[in-house]
């Protein structure tokens, strides 16, 4: 197994033609198929150049072993989950490496509930995926077939629009610039916004995989969107990653508001309408706690990772969840990150309050986040986390995921990475220096251990 191959609950990802080879991809898909109940399988992909041929291979393999495949084509990752439920399918898969560079691709798997694999499902599949049966062990089974889903985006968009006031949004006559990252978000998000009566200006919305920027929708990668918002005198800008499960926002002044605030705004939109319950991972902004308190809603914190957030959303029956990476989870639509839900919830909030994005953001206290990492010596994780628990006696300590120390106006989280031999350090404070000081203090303490 090569260093760039990652088999995790978030999918199997690697470099195409190297760690993600044709025989491996086919083997992973066929091994997964053997675990499925009867029924069709939904397939989708992002716009990477190699995605079409890789999906063809996977679909042909499934048809060979007697499975019906319903192809959705170029759609966001959450759309596959919606379609699994819409078609009462046995499961689904998406070919996308999300924010990884263009030479990467990945296989993301959905269970029959339209959810990404649960931890239990992944643990059953992981040993099979790591020790694949030989391809020749799979025998031809007659009866397989492939069909295409007509208008695959429609069920997804219909569900989102049913949870917002599209008439109120339309009356605001907002103009939004959409940066689709030359992938599926460039098709799905403009279509959803236009159905809500929004005027859309498209930027890199042709799904050709010819990426023109860094693939994560973080401030340093969306300068062209910021400039276009100002030039078009738009109300705001929206940017997605290649599989459109994350959403970043730009104000009418051409200023990125930060991915953390996508979830804050979406959560307030839901809570303001009477929803109860917010779930976020431990490393998401404490502004969520303040918004939840404002509306008398409970807030729950999970381990870092989309599957952990989803599980806690479902367990608690919360109205909304997500991650600070711009991933909004509206469980009534899809139990996973969804840029379409995030986008329409934000517009619904702005239309309801009659405010611009910058006016709304100005209502929240300024918070600053600093992220860093340090190498982890093999075998020292438990020892370090055990000793570190007593570092600050005046803070509330949470051991849900590593260690998190929380004060009234700041916090710092120390946890081991799930994929690398490192310790991650994330801090948030009311000013950047305060957050940086917390990170540096942890690094200094670790150096003395």
C-alpha positions in Angstrom: 0.0 0.0 0.0 1.5 3.3 -1.1 1.8 6.4 1.1 -0.7 8.4 -1.0 -3.5 5.8 -0.7 -6.0 6.8 2.0 -8.7 4.3 3.1 -10.9 6.0 5.6 -14.5 6.4 6.6 -14.6 9.4 4.2 -13.7 7.3 1.2 -10.8 5.7 -0.6 -8.6 8.2 -2.2 -5.4 8.2 -4.2 -3.5 9.4 -7.2 -5.1 8.1 -10.4 -2.8 5.6 -12.3 -0.7 5.1 -9.2 -2.3 4.3 -5.8 -5.7 4.5 -7.4 -5.3 2.1 -10.2 -8.0 0.6 -12.5 -7.8 -2.9 -10.9 -7.9 -1.5 -7.4 -10.9 0.7 -8.1 -12.8 -2.2 -9.7 -11.9 -4.4 -6.8 -13.1 -1.9 -4.2 -16.4 -1.4 -5.9 -17.0 -5.2 -6.4 -16.1 -6.0 -2.8 -18.5 -3.4 -1.6 -21.3 -4.6 -3.9 -21.1 -8.0 -2.3 -22.2 -6.4 1.0 -25.3 -4.7 -0.4 -28.9 -5.8 -0.2 -31.0 -6.3 -3.4 -31.7 -3.2 -5.4 -30.2 -0.6 -7.7 -27.0 1.4 -7.2 -26.8 5.2 -7.8 -23.6 6.5 -9.3 -22.3 10.1 -9.6 -19.0 12.0 -10.2 -17.4 15.4 -10.1 -15.8 17.0 -13.2 -12.3 15.7 -12.9 -10.9 14.7 -16.3 -10.5 11.0 -15.4 -13.9 10.8 -13.6 -15.9 9.8 -16.7 -13.7 6.7 -17.6 -13.4 5.7 -13.9 -17.2 5.7 -13.4 -17.6 3.8 -16.7 -15.3 1.1 -15.3 -17.1 0.9 -12.0 -20.5 0.8 -13.6 -19.5 -1.9 -16.0 -18.2 -4.0 -13.2 -21.4 -3.7 -11.3 -23.5 -4.5 -14.4 -21.2 -7.6 -14.9 -22.1 -9.0 -11.5 -25.8 -8.5 -12.1 -26.5 -5.2 -10.5 -28.7 -2.4 -11.9 -26.9 1.0 -11.9 -28.7 4.3 -12.3 -26.3 6.9 -13.4 -26.7 10.5 -12.1 -23.8 11.9 -14.0 -22.2 15.2 -12.9 -23.8 15.9 -9.5 -22.8 17.1 -6.1 -21.9 14.5 -3.5 -25.0 15.2 -1.4 -27.2 14.7 -4.5 -26.2 11.0 -4.7 -27.4 10.6 -1.1 -30.7 12.2 -1.9 -31.1 10.0 -5.0 -30.4 6.8 -3.0 -33.4 7.6 -0.8 -35.5 8.9 -3.7 -35.0 5.7 -5.7 -35.0 3.4 -2.6 -31.7 2.1 -3.9 -29.4 -0.4 -2.2 -26.6 2.2 -2.0 -24.6 4.6 -4.1 -21.1 5.8 -4.9 -19.5 9.1 -5.9 -16.2 9.5 -7.7 -14.7 12.7 -6.3 -11.5 13.6 -4.4 -13.2 16.8 -3.1 -10.5 19.4 -2.4 -7.5 17.1 -3.3 -5.4 18.2 -6.3 -6.6 17.3 -9.8 -4.4 14.2 -10.1 -6.4 12.6 -7.2 -9.7 10.9 -7.2 -11.7 9.0 -4.6 -14.5 6.5 -4.1 -17.2 7.8 -1.6 -19.8 5.2 -0.6 -23.4 5.7 0.6 -25.5 3.1 2.4 -29.1 2.4 1.6 -30.3 5.2 3.9 -28.4 7.7 1.6 -25.8 8.3 4.3 -22.0 8.1 4.1 -20.8 4.9 5.7 -21.3 4.7 9.4 -18.2 3.8 11.5 -19.6 0.3 12.0 -20.1 -0.2 8.2 -16.6 1.1 7.5 -15.0 -1.2 10.0 -16.7 -4.2 8.3 -15.5 -3.1 4.9 -12.0 -1.9 5.7 -10.3 -5.3 6.1 -11.9 -6.4 2.8 -10.7 -3.3 1.0 -7.2 -3.7 2.3 -7.0 -7.4 1.2 -9.0 -7.5 -2.0 -10.1 -10.8 -3.5 -8.7 -11.4 -7.0 -10.8 -9.9 -9.8 -11.2 -13.3 -11.5 -13.1 -14.5 -8.4 -16.1 -12.4 -9.5 -18.3 -14.4 -11.9 -20.7 -13.0 -14.5 -24.3 -12.8 -13.3 -27.0 -12.1 -16.0 -29.6 -9.4 -15.4 -27.3 -6.3 -14.9 -28.2 -3.1 -16.6 -27.5 0.6 -16.7 -29.9 3.5 -17.0 -29.5 7.3 -16.8 -31.5 9.4 -14.3 -33.3 12.2 -16.0 -33.0 15.6 -14.2 -31.0 14.1 -11.3 -30.7 17.5 -9.5 -34.5 18.1 -9.3 -35.3 16.0 -6.2 -32.4 17.6 -4.3 -33.4 21.1 -5.2 -37.1 20.5 -4.6 -36.3 19.3 -1.1 -34.2 22.3 -0.3 -36.7 24.8 -1.6 -39.4 23.2 0.5 -37.4 24.2 3.6 -37.0 27.9 2.8 -39.3 30.8 1.8 -38.4 31.1 -1.9 -41.1 33.8 -2.5 -39.5 36.0 0.2 -36.0 35.3 -1.3 -37.3 36.2 -4.8 -38.8 39.5 -3.5 -35.3 40.6 -2.4 -34.2 40.3 -6.0 -30.7 39.4 -5.0 -27.7 39.0 -7.3 -25.3 36.3 -6.4 -21.9 35.5 -8.1 -21.3 31.7 -8.0 -17.8 30.3 -8.2 -18.4 26.7 -9.2 -14.8 25.6 -9.3 -15.2 24.3 -12.8 -17.1 21.4 -11.4 -20.6 20.2 -10.3 -21.3 23.1 -8.0 -21.2 25.3 -11.1 -24.3 23.5 -12.4 -26.3 22.6 -9.3 -25.9 25.9 -7.3 -26.9 28.3 -10.1 -29.9 26.1 -10.9 -31.1 26.0 -7.3 -30.6 29.8 -6.8 -32.4 30.6 -10.1 -35.4 28.5 -9.0 -35.5 30.7 -5.8 -35.7 33.8 -7.9 -32.1 34.9 -7.6 -30.1 36.5 -10.4 -26.9 34.5 -10.9 -23.6 35.6 -12.3 -21.5 32.5 -13.2 -17.8 32.3 -12.6 -16.0 29.1 -13.5 -19.3 27.2 -13.7 -18.6 25.1 -16.7 -18.0 21.6 -15.3 -14.8 20.7 -17.3 -12.4 20.0 -14.4 -10.0 22.7 -15.7 -9.5 24.1 -12.2 -8.3 27.7 -12.1 -7.8 28.1 -8.4 -6.9 26.1 -5.2 -9.8 23.7 -4.7 -10.7 24.5 -1.1 -13.0 27.6 -1.0 -10.8 29.3 1.6 -10.1 33.1 1.4 -6.7 32.8 -0.3 -8.3 30.8 -3.1 -11.3 32.9 -4.0 -9.8 36.3 -4.9 -11.4 36.2 -8.4 -14.8 35.7 -6.8 -14.2 38.7 -4.5 -13.3 40.9 -7.4 -16.3 39.8 -9.5 -18.7 40.5 -6.6 -17.5 44.1 -6.5 -17.5 44.5 -10.3 -21.0 43.1 -10.7 -22.3 45.1 -7.7 -23.7 41.8 -6.4 -25.3 41.2 -3.0 -22.8 38.4 -2.2 -20.7 35.6 -3.7 -20.7 31.9 -3.1 -17.9 29.4 -3.7 -17.9 25.6 -3.6 -15.3 22.9 -3.7 -15.3 20.4 -6.6 -18.0 18.1 -5.2 -20.1 20.9 -3.8 -20.5 19.8 -0.3 -18.8 22.9 1.2 -19.8 26.5 0.8 -17.9 29.7 1.4 -19.4 33.2 1.3 -18.2 36.7 0.1 -19.9 39.9 1.2 -21.2 42.6 -1.1 -18.0 44.5 -0.3 -15.9 41.7 -1.8 -14.7 40.4 1.5 -14.6 36.7 2.4 -16.5 36.2 5.6 -14.7 32.9 6.4 -16.0 29.3 6.1 -16.8 29.1 9.8 -19.6 31.6 9.4 -21.4 29.6 6.7 -22.6 27.2 9.4 -23.2 30.0 11.9 -25.5 31.8 9.5 -27.3 28.6 8.4 -27.8 27.6 12.0 -29.3 30.9 12.9 -31.6 30.6 9.8 -33.0 27.3 11.1 -33.2 28.3 14.8 -34.9 31.5 14.0 -37.7 29.6 12.4 -38.1 27.4 15.5 -35.7 24.6 14.9 -34.0 23.1 17.9 -30.6 21.4 18.2 -27.2 22.2 16.7 -24.4 19.8 16.2 -20.8 20.7 15.3 -17.4 19.2 15.8 -15.2 20.3 18.7 -13.1 22.4 16.4 -15.9 24.6 15.0 -16.3 28.2 16.2 -17.8 29.0 19.6 -20.1 31.5 17.8 -22.4 28.5 17.3 -22.8 28.3 21.1 -23.8 31.9 21.3 -26.3 31.6 18.5 -27.8 28.4 20.1 -28.0 30.2 23.4 -29.8 33.2 21.8 -32.6 30.9 20.6 -32.7 28.6 23.7 -31.4 25.7 21.7 -29.1 22.9 22.8 -25.8 22.5 21.1 -23.9 19.2 20.9 -20.2 18.7 20.0 -18.8 15.6 18.3 -15.4 14.3 17.3 -13.9 15.9 14.1 -15.2 14.2 11.0 -18.4 14.4 8.9 -19.6 10.9 10.0 -19.3 11.8 13.7 -21.3 14.9 13.2 -24.0 13.1 11.2 -24.3 10.3 13.8 -24.8 12.9 16.6 -27.3 14.9 14.5 -29.4 11.7 14.0 -28.9 10.5 17.6 -30.0 13.9 19.1 -32.7 14.7 16.5 -31.0 18.1 16.0 -32.4 20.4 13.4 -29.0 21.3 11.9 -25.4 20.3 12.0 -22.1 20.8 10.2 -18.4 21.6 10.3 -16.5 24.9 10.2 -15.1 24.0 6.8 -18.3 25.4 5.2 -20.2 22.1 5.5 -23.8 22.6 6.4 -25.9 19.5 7.3 -29.6 19.9 7.1 -30.8 16.3 7.9 -34.3 16.7 6.4 -32.5 17.2 3.0 -29.4 15.0 3.3 -27.5 13.6 6.3 -24.2 15.0 5.1 -22.6 18.3 4.0 -24.5 20.1 1.4 -23.7 23.5 -0.2 -27.2 23.8 -1.7 -28.8 23.7 1.7 -26.3 26.1 3.1 -26.8 28.6 0.3 -30.6 28.7 0.5 -30.6 28.9 4.3 -28.3 31.9 4.2 -30.4 33.7 1.6 -33.5 32.9 3.5 -32.0 34.5 6.7 -30.9 37.6 4.8 -34.3 37.9 3.1 -36.2 37.5 6.4 -34.1 40.1 8.2 -33.7 42.5 5.3 -30.0 42.8 5.8 -26.9 42.6 3.6 -24.4 39.9 4.4 -21.9 42.3 5.8 -24.5 43.8 8.1 -25.5 40.4 9.4 -21.9 39.3 9.9 -21.2 42.5 11.9 -23.7 41.4 14.5 -21.5 38.5 15.6 -18.6 39.1 17.9 -15.2 39.0 16.1 -13.5 35.6 16.6 -10.2 34.5 15.2 -9.0 31.0 14.7 -5.4 29.8 14.4 -4.4 26.2 13.3 -1.0 24.5 13.6 0.5 21.0 14.0 3.5 19.2 15.5 5.0 15.8 14.8 3.9 13.0 17.1 6.4 10.4 18.3 5.1 6.9 17.8 3.3 5.5 20.8 3.2 8.7 22.8 -0.3 9.9 22.0 -2.0 8.5 25.1 0.8 9.5 27.4 0.8 13.1 26.1 -3.0 13.5 26.2 -3.1 12.1 29.7 -0.4 14.4 31.1 -1.8 17.5 29.3 -5.2 17.3 31.0 -3.9 19.3 33.9 -2.3 22.1 32.0 -5.0 24.7 32.7 -6.9 24.4 36.0 -9.2 27.4 35.2 -10.6 25.9 32.0 -13.4 23.5 31.3 -11.8 20.3 29.8 -13.5 18.1 27.2 -12.0 14.8 26.2 -14.4 13.9 23.3 -11.7 14.3 20.7 -8.2 14.7 22.2 -8.3 17.6 24.7 -10.2 20.8 24.5 -9.8 23.6 27.0 -12.6 26.2 27.0 -12.9 29.5 28.7 -15.7 32.1 28.3 -14.1 33.8 25.3 -11.6 31.3 23.9 -10.7 27.7 23.5 -7.9 25.4 22.3 -8.1 21.8 21.1 -5.2 19.4 21.0 -5.9 16.1 19.1 -4.1 13.5 17.1 -4.7 13.3 13.4 -6.7 10.4 12.0 -4.5 10.2 8.9 -1.0 11.5 9.8 1.5 11.0 12.7 0.9 14.5 14.0 -0.9 16.4 16.7 -3.2 19.1 15.5 -3.6 22.3 17.5 -6.6 24.6 16.9 -7.4 27.7 19.0 -10.0 30.4 18.8 -10.1 33.8 20.6 -11.5 37.2 20.5 -8.3 38.4 18.8 -5.7 36.7 16.7 -2.9 37.2 19.1 -4.8 35.5 21.9 -5.5 32.5 19.7 -1.9 32.4 18.5 -0.6 32.6 22.1 -2.7 29.5 23.1 -1.2 27.6 20.2 2.3 28.6 21.0 1.9 27.8 24.7 0.8 24.2 23.8 3.8 23.9 21.4 6.1 25.0 24.1 4.6 22.6 26.7 4.9 19.7 24.2 8.5 20.6 23.5 9.2 20.2 27.3 7.5 16.8 27.5 
